[in-house]
Structure formats: C-alpha cells, structure tokens
Amino acid sequence: MAVIGECTTNGNTITGNFRTLTVSLKARLNSIERTSLDAPDFRITAGPGVEIGAGWSQVSGDGEPYIWIWASLSTARSRFRMLP
C-alpha cells in the first residue's frame, strides 16, 4: 500500500500532512469516545469545523496496531491504513 502521509502524535491527537495526486492537506485525527462497537475511534479534521473522515483502531494479522481511515478528499473517497 502506498504511503500518502506522515503523522506525529501528541497525547491523544495525531497530526500529519497527506498528499495524493490531487490533494495536499494538513489533517488532525482527534480521539473520540466510541458510542457503539462500529463507531470510529477518531474524527479527522482539516481545519476548524471541516470534518473529512473517520478512523478506526485495528490490529494486523501480524499483531501490529494501525489506524484504518476513511476520508473524503476532494471528490474522490479514499481508504488507507496508517501505522502509529
């Protein structure tokens, strides 16, 4: 899977720069309290009041934790995995 961004953590907040062929942006993954088993662990924002997606904490078959992200970038929807 292609790497489209780099992130850093600060407490419960993850920030990073993401770049695709059509989009380049700074985003923040804000940890939220889950309201159900299917609810996301993170809300992804690209500025004040601009929510672009959500993230779910996952564990790979090798036991490595990662964040599975669904984001709407421009007119195309993107899904990707992010390693912590």
C-alpha positions as CSV (number, residue, x, y, z in Angstrom):
1,M,0.0,0.0,0.0
2,A,1.3,3.4,-0.9
3,V,2.4,5.9,1.8
4,I,0.4,9.2,1.3
5,G,1.2,10.9,4.6
6,E,3.4,11.2,7.7
7,C,2.0,11.8,11.1
8,T,3.1,12.6,14.6
9,T,1.3,12.1,17.9
10,N,0.9,14.5,20.8
11,G,-1.2,12.9,23.6
12,N,-4.5,11.7,22.1
13,T,-4.1,13.8,19.0
14,I,-2.4,12.7,15.8
15,T,-1.5,15.4,13.2
16,G,0.0,14.9,9.7
17,N,0.5,16.0,6.2
18,F,-1.3,14.0,3.5
19,R,-0.7,14.2,-0.3
20,T,-2.3,12.4,-3.2
21,L,-2.1,13.2,-6.9
22,T,-4.9,15.8,-6.5
23,V,-4.9,16.8,-2.8
24,S,-2.3,18.1,-0.3
25,L,-3.5,18.9,3.2
26,K,-2.8,19.0,6.9
27,A,-5.1,16.9,8.9
28,R,-5.7,16.1,12.6
29,L,-7.0,12.8,13.9
30,N,-8.9,13.6,17.1
31,S,-9.5,10.7,19.5
32,I,-13.2,10.4,20.4
33,E,-15.2,8.2,22.7
34,R,-16.9,5.3,20.9
35,T,-20.7,5.2,21.1
36,S,-21.0,1.7,19.7
37,L,-18.8,-1.2,18.5
38,D,-18.9,0.1,14.9
39,A,-18.3,3.7,15.8
40,P,-14.9,5.3,14.9
41,D,-12.1,5.9,17.4
42,F,-11.1,9.1,15.6
43,R,-12.6,12.0,13.7
44,I,-10.4,13.5,11.0
45,T,-10.4,17.3,10.5
46,A,-8.6,19.5,8.0
47,G,-9.3,22.8,9.8
48,P,-11.8,24.3,12.2
49,G,-15.2,22.8,11.6
50,V,-14.0,20.8,8.5
51,E,-14.5,17.1,9.1
52,I,-13.2,15.0,6.3
53,G,-13.3,11.4,7.7
54,A,-13.0,9.0,10.5
55,G,-10.5,6.4,11.7
56,W,-10.8,3.0,13.5
57,S,-8.0,1.4,15.6
58,Q,-7.1,-2.0,14.2
59,V,-4.6,-4.8,14.7
60,S,-3.0,-6.5,11.7
61,G,-2.7,-10.3,11.3
62,D,1.0,-9.9,12.5
63,G,-0.2,-8.2,15.7
64,E,0.8,-4.6,14.6
65,P,-1.6,-1.8,15.5
66,Y,-2.7,0.6,12.9
67,I,-5.5,3.1,12.1
68,W,-7.8,2.3,9.3
69,I,-9.0,5.6,7.8
70,W,-12.0,6.6,5.6
71,A,-11.7,10.1,4.2
72,S,-13.4,12.2,1.6
73,L,-10.6,14.1,-0.1
74,S,-11.9,16.4,-2.9
75,T,-14.4,14.5,-5.0
76,A,-12.8,11.1,-4.5
77,R,-13.2,9.0,-1.4
78,S,-10.0,7.4,-0.1
79,R,-9.4,4.5,2.3
80,F,-5.9,3.7,3.7
81,R,-4.1,2.3,6.6
82,M,-1.9,4.4,8.8
83,L,0.7,2.9,11.1
84,P,1.1,4.6,14.5
